[in-house]
Amino acid sequence: MKSRGGPVTRLATPLKAWAQRFTLLALTGLALGLMMMDKAESIAVERLRTAVIDAVAPILDAMSRPVAAANQVLDWGEEIVSLRSENARLREENNRLLQWQQAARRFEGENDALRRMLNLGPDPAASFVSARVVGDNGGAFVRTVLVGAGSREGVRKNQAAITGDGLAGRVIEAGERASRVLLITDINSRIPVMVERTRDRAVLAGDNSPSPVLVHLAPDAELAIGDRVVTSGNGGIFPPGLPVGVVARLADGEARVEPLIRWQRMEFVRLVDYEAAGLTDLGSGPEASRRDHR
């Protein structure tokens, strides 16, 4: 039987084989070409965008300067108004301070005159040593801290430990390089105090709670929440007038005082030596304190 096809079939067969052989190569070349064309277009677009930005930037800068100047003028105006109100407030505060200064000078003169009439001795001199709190031995049964100053810096037992807020406690042990301070919240702490407004005297007794209690308070004492409590000066350990705390709770015949000290933020203390005549060693326990306050 005679095979079909002729010269056309004989010619198409090699061409088909050649096309199948080089199809992958042609597609790869086409893909590379498209990628190069896309890259070229991207570079061209980027160059065009850069040229537009370069041309428009000076115009935008010139247009923005009046707006910036206007904003600056508005800011100046707001500052002037703020300064005027601040100036008025400072003037008012200055007037109040001047009034207090005049009152303080008048009271100072009256105080000096009364001291001369009573032949009152001068207040005890005070020297102090500032020390860093280096350790906290607080636990369930004790409230003390260690400070990095001792006898070689002049620290002695029973010196008052104060901060910028108020009384923190007193020195109960003084080593050569470090000392231990008994805090006013410790159960062994007893401090003669006075309610500043009513002048009622009492003893601030720690009980290891955040708020010490006022004991030995007069039955007719009329306290109020927020009354300031200061040291009374009895006993010779602390001078009168050191701020201690404020009355925070009155319930069931008990007055609780919130100390002014923020214990978590206490980093430094000032150990003050008040050279009071007749200074006695009260010891560190409640028995000794009760004995001295009989």
C-alpha positions as CSV (number, residue, x, y, z in Angstrom):
1,M,0.0,0.0,0.0
2,K,1.4,3.4,-0.9
3,S,2.0,5.7,2.0
4,R,0.2,9.0,2.2
5,G,1.9,12.3,2.0
6,G,4.4,13.6,-0.2
7,P,7.0,16.3,-0.2
8,V,4.9,18.4,2.2
9,T,4.9,15.7,4.8
10,R,8.6,15.1,4.4
11,L,9.2,18.8,4.9
12,A,6.9,19.3,7.9
13,T,8.3,16.5,10.0
14,P,11.8,18.1,10.5
15,L,10.2,21.5,11.1
16,K,7.9,20.1,13.8
17,A,10.8,18.3,15.5
18,W,12.9,21.5,15.4
19,A,10.0,23.6,16.8
20,Q,9.4,21.1,19.7
21,R,13.1,21.2,20.5
22,F,13.5,25.0,20.6
23,T,10.0,25.9,22.1
24,L,11.3,26.0,25.7
25,L,14.3,28.1,24.7
26,A,12.0,30.6,22.8
27,L,9.6,30.9,25.8
28,T,12.6,31.5,28.2
29,G,13.9,34.2,25.9
30,L,10.5,35.8,25.6
31,A,10.2,35.9,29.4
32,L,13.6,37.5,29.8
33,G,12.7,40.1,27.2
34,L,9.5,41.0,28.9
35,M,11.3,41.3,32.2
36,M,13.9,43.6,30.6
37,M,11.1,45.7,29.0
38,D,9.3,46.0,32.4
39,K,12.5,47.0,34.1
40,A,13.3,49.6,31.4
41,E,9.8,51.0,31.8
42,S,10.2,51.1,35.6
43,I,13.4,53.1,35.3
44,A,11.8,55.4,32.9
45,V,8.8,56.0,35.1
46,E,11.1,56.5,38.1
47,R,13.2,59.1,36.2
48,L,10.0,60.9,35.1
49,R,8.7,60.9,38.6
50,T,12.0,62.3,40.0
51,A,12.0,65.0,37.3
52,V,8.5,66.0,38.3
53,I,9.3,66.1,42.0
54,D,12.4,68.2,41.2
55,A,10.3,70.6,39.3
56,V,7.4,70.8,41.7
57,A,9.4,70.9,45.0
58,P,10.5,74.6,44.7
59,I,6.9,75.6,44.0
60,L,5.6,73.7,47.0
61,D,8.3,75.1,49.2
62,A,7.4,78.6,48.1
63,M,3.7,78.0,48.7
64,S,4.4,76.4,52.2
65,R,6.4,79.3,53.5
66,P,3.4,81.6,54.0
67,V,1.5,78.8,55.7
68,A,4.4,78.1,58.0
69,A,4.8,81.8,58.8
70,A,1.1,82.0,59.6
71,N,1.3,78.9,61.9
72,Q,4.4,80.5,63.6
73,V,2.4,83.7,64.2
74,L,-0.5,81.7,65.7
75,D,1.9,79.8,67.9
76,W,3.4,83.1,69.1
77,G,-0.1,84.4,69.8
78,E,-0.9,81.4,71.8
79,E,2.3,81.7,73.8
80,I,1.6,85.4,74.5
81,V,-1.9,84.6,75.7
82,S,-0.5,81.7,77.9
83,L,2.3,84.0,79.2
84,R,-0.2,86.7,80.1
85,S,-2.4,84.2,82.1
86,E,0.7,82.7,83.7
87,N,2.0,86.2,84.6
88,A,-1.4,87.0,86.2
89,R,-1.3,83.8,88.2
90,L,2.3,84.5,89.3
91,R,1.3,88.1,90.3
92,E,-1.5,86.7,92.4
93,E,0.7,84.1,94.0
94,N,3.4,86.7,94.7
95,N,0.8,88.9,96.4
96,R,-0.2,85.9,98.6
97,L,3.4,85.1,99.4
98,L,4.0,88.8,100.3
99,Q,1.1,88.6,102.7
100,W,2.4,85.4,104.3
101,Q,5.9,87.0,104.5
102,Q,4.4,90.0,106.4
103,A,2.5,87.6,108.7
104,A,5.6,85.5,109.2
105,R,7.7,88.6,110.1
106,R,5.0,89.7,112.5
107,F,4.8,86.3,114.2
108,E,8.6,86.1,114.3
109,G,8.8,89.4,116.1
110,E,6.1,88.3,118.6
111,N,7.8,85.0,119.1
112,D,11.1,86.7,119.8
113,A,9.4,89.1,122.3
114,L,7.7,86.2,124.1
115,R,10.9,84.2,124.2
116,R,12.6,87.2,125.9
117,M,9.8,87.6,128.3
118,L,9.9,83.9,129.3
119,N,13.7,83.7,129.2
120,L,13.3,80.7,126.9
121,G,16.4,78.9,125.9
122,P,17.3,78.6,122.2
123,D,16.3,75.6,120.2
124,P,18.8,72.7,120.2
125,A,21.4,72.9,117.5
126,A,21.2,70.2,114.8
127,S,23.8,68.5,112.7
128,F,23.0,65.8,110.1
129,V,24.4,63.1,107.9
130,S,22.7,62.1,104.6
131,A,22.9,58.4,103.9
132,R,21.6,56.0,101.2
133,V,19.2,53.2,102.1
134,V,21.2,50.1,101.4
135,G,19.0,47.3,102.7
136,D,15.5,46.6,103.8
137,N,15.0,44.1,106.5
138,G,11.3,44.5,106.6
139,G,9.3,41.4,107.2
140,A,6.2,40.2,109.0
141,F,7.5,41.2,112.4
142,V,10.0,44.0,111.9
143,R,10.1,47.3,110.0
144,T,13.7,48.5,109.8
145,V,16.1,49.6,107.0
146,L,19.9,49.7,106.8
147,V,21.7,52.9,105.8
148,G,25.2,53.4,104.5
149,A,26.5,55.6,107.3
150,G,27.9,54.8,110.7
151,S,29.8,56.0,113.7
152,R,32.8,57.2,111.6
153,E,30.4,59.7,109.9
154,G,29.0,60.8,113.3
155,V,25.9,58.6,113.4
156,R,24.8,57.8,116.9
157,K,21.9,55.8,118.5
158,N,18.5,57.6,118.7
159,Q,19.2,60.1,116.0
160,A,16.2,61.1,114.0
161,A,15.9,59.7,110.5
162,I,13.9,62.1,108.2
163,T,13.3,62.7,104.5
164,G,11.9,65.6,102.6
165,D,8.4,64.3,103.4
166,G,8.8,63.9,107.1
167,L,9.9,61.6,110.0
168,A,10.9,58.1,108.9
169,G,12.2,56.7,112.3
170,R,15.2,56.7,114.5
171,V,18.6,55.0,114.7
172,I,18.6,52.0,116.9
173,E,22.0,50.5,116.0
174,A,25.0,52.4,114.8
175,G,28.0,50.4,113.4
176,E,31.2,51.8,112.1
177,R,30.0,51.8,108.4
178,A,26.3,51.2,108.6
179,S,23.3,51.8,110.8
180,R,19.9,50.4,111.4
181,V,16.8,52.6,111.4
182,L,13.6,51.6,113.2
183,L,10.7,52.9,111.1
184,I,7.7,54.6,112.7
185,T,5.4,51.8,111.6
186,D,7.4,49.1,113.5
187,I,5.6,47.5,116.5
188,N,8.5,48.7,118.7
189,S,8.2,52.3,117.7
190,R,6.7,54.8,120.1
191,I,6.9,58.5,119.2
192,P,5.5,61.5,121.3
193,V,3.4,63.5,118.9
194,M,0.9,66.3,118.8
195,V,-2.1,67.0,116.6
196,E,-1.2,70.3,115.0
197,R,-4.6,71.9,114.8
198,T,-6.0,71.0,118.3
199,R,-2.6,70.7,120.1
200,D,-3.7,67.4,121.6
201,R,-0.8,65.2,122.6
202,A,-0.5,61.5,122.1
203,V,1.9,58.7,121.4
204,L,2.2,57.3,117.8
205,A,2.4,53.6,118.2
206,G,3.5,51.3,115.3
207,D,1.9,47.9,114.9
208,N,3.6,46.7,111.7
209,S,0.6,48.0,109.7
210,P,0.9,50.9,107.2
211,S,-1.0,53.2,109.5
212,P,0.2,53.6,113.1
213,V,-2.3,54.3,115.8
214,L,-2.6,57.2,118.3
215,V,-2.6,56.0,121.9
216,H,-2.8,57.9,125.2
217,L,-5.0,60.4,123.4
218,A,-7.2,62.6,125.7
219,P,-10.8,61.4,125.8
220,D,-12.1,64.9,124.8
221,A,-9.8,65.2,121.9
222,E,-11.7,66.4,118.8
223,L,-9.8,65.1,115.8
224,A,-10.8,65.3,112.2
225,I,-9.7,63.4,109.1
226,G,-6.8,65.2,107.5
227,D,-5.4,66.7,110.7
228,R,-1.6,67.0,110.6
229,V,0.4,65.1,113.2
230,V,3.8,66.4,114.2
231,T,6.4,65.5,116.9
232,S,5.7,67.1,120.3
233,G,9.3,67.2,121.5
234,N,8.6,65.2,124.7
235,G,11.3,62.8,125.7
236,G,14.2,64.7,124.1
237,I,14.6,62.3,121.2
238,F,12.8,64.4,118.5
239,P,12.4,68.2,118.4
240,P,8.9,69.6,118.2
241,G,7.3,70.2,114.9
242,L,8.7,67.4,112.7
243,P,5.9,66.3,110.3
244,V,4.8,62.7,110.8
245,G,1.5,62.1,109.0
246,V,-2.1,63.0,108.8
247,V,-5.1,61.5,110.6
248,A,-6.5,59.0,108.0
249,R,-9.2,57.0,109.9
250,L,-11.4,57.5,113.0
251,A,-13.3,54.4,114.0
252,D,-14.3,52.6,117.2
253,G,-12.5,55.1,119.3
254,E,-9.2,54.6,117.4
255,A,-7.3,57.1,115.4
256,R,-5.1,55.9,112.6
257,V,-2.3,58.1,111.1
258,E,-1.1,57.8,107.5
259,P,2.6,58.6,107.4
260,L,3.9,61.2,105.0
261,I,6.8,59.0,104.0
262,R,6.4,56.9,100.8
263,W,8.4,53.9,101.8
264,Q,8.8,52.4,98.4
265,R,10.5,55.6,97.1
266,M,12.7,56.2,100.1
267,E,16.3,56.1,98.8
268,F,18.0,58.5,101.1
269,V,17.5,59.6,104.7
270,R,18.9,62.4,106.8
271,L,20.2,61.3,110.2
272,V,19.8,64.4,112.4
273,D,21.5,64.8,115.7
274,Y,19.5,67.2,117.8
275,E,21.7,68.3,120.7
276,A,18.9,68.3,123.3
277,A,19.9,68.5,126.9
278,G,19.0,65.4,129.0
279,L,18.9,63.1,126.0
280,T,18.1,59.6,127.3
281,D,18.4,56.2,125.7
282,L,14.9,54.9,125.3
283,G,16.0,51.5,124.0
284,S,14.4,49.8,121.1
285,G,11.4,48.0,122.6
286,P,7.9,49.0,123.6
287,E,8.6,48.3,127.3
288,A,11.3,51.0,127.4
289,S,9.1,53.5,125.5
290,R,6.2,52.9,127.9
291,R,8.6,53.3,130.9
292,D,9.8,56.7,129.6
293,H,6.2,58.0,128.9
294,R,4.8,57.2,132.3
